[in-house]
């Protein structure tokens, strides 16, 4: 399986990352190299193998639904690049 | 001034009691050492002398009698310390000061530790050489032209350079053990679930673990005691009793069954590829000498097989990058860190912020992970990798039915020249071949020095054990260390 430049552009778009033309070319070449190496996995028959999605114990961890004091509004906003009247400020969303 | 920071934690504790040392005395010694060698090592991402001296004064006023009272500890830059810079050595987190402490940091503060600052790392822990940091790369204290390993390269280099006594690192695919190996210090990746990750900025959530880096096995055991345990704030932490790991500092391994995987034959490792026909390299020779010593000490050696190890790098980079692509979605220029402020739409802002804020390796991994999770490729890559991960875990279960611990090299080679692997990401990835399997299986592993190559660069030995059997690791490592004595070697800076 080879990955083309438009596939890189597509994945970068999904990941919300803008790339320069040079980055697109470089990443396409490098990721092709990496994905070609990963082809080795196809040599293995995994038909009846369960996927492993966690390294620790399985099962749900439940707790009581209790009210606790959350992070204060000031603390939550302290690191925001732009804020206004107690809110995070972002570029206009609705035209 | 006496360089208190050159001691191990256990030595310094005695010294503090004997001479009635204040935290301020120790802080001055740290600052002095920093002035002498930090220009060469560049191990810190954030270090502030004024802050350190204030913190020391506060400790002296409070008079904490905890288990790490006044002992210098450095924290990796991806672990949150309240109101102090925590940036994952990335531009996208420029200026970020967390509003809370990670659980491990709370525990260190309760134990009276003197926190020095944040250690440099590969950006978001993406790397094996500390070269992807947005700050200057860290240098190996044994040879300043060489890499210290990564991603916890700053933590390992600062311990080796005697700029700190202890350090915390994080290990997703070898990020504690490989730099510990390359810098001649001791590092432990605990069992998945042993140490709370609340406040660790996530990379691969099914792989990440926080662990200790120290000058000897005794200090690693002591630090592991402090940071281990269940935490309601991390639902993946294990609700199990924590043993006193210093109780395993016993120099006796008579009857211990040590497995050597035939696929990792230490006599046949050349570069990153396991090649059974290849000639012995210097790492292989030192590993053989360590095996001989352990045999003389009464260990029983068993041949085992981990047949799926050769697939571990592929599995790891699919699983790790997939998880990273999801975890790093939160860096969007809204809540914290860097933001590209040119006029444009919200989408433009996201894309430009992330395009400019992340370095090349971070972008590469996020894009790879997004690709392997994307519709049409999910089954071929992500699901396939999860299945092979299960086979790798089963390899270990089979192996541990026949032995108590497994011995391998930590890294196939010693520290390499800076820049050697930065142009070829796959060659960098392959250097993690011996450390990755433990993360995939969730088992604990430890690296400690087992000698030096002809250029004077440290070589590391890795032990792996069953889930939650850190005690076996510590006992085997302590026995070897007490007999081999490599912990006494220090770099000349």
Interface residues (C-beta under 8 A of the other chain):
Chain A: X1 X3 X7 X8 X10 X11 X12 X13 X14 X15 X16 X17 X18 X19 X23 X27 X30 X31 X33 X34 X37 X38 X40 X41 X42 X44 X46 X49 X50 X51 X52 X53 X54 X55 X56 X57 X61 X63 X71 X75 X76 X78 X79 X80 X81 X82 X88 X90 X91 X92 X93
Chain B: X95 X96 X97 X99 X100 X192 X193 X206 X207 X232 X235 X236 X238 X308 X310 X311 X313 X314 X315 X317 X318 X325 X329 X332 X333 X334 X335 X336 X337 X338 X339 X341 X343 X344 X345 X346 X347 X348 X349 X350 X351 X352 X354 X355 X358 X360 X363 X364 X366 X367 X368 X370 X371 X374 X380 X381 X383 X384 X385 X386 X387 X388 X389 X390 X391 X393 X424 X425 X426 X429 X439 X440 X441 X442
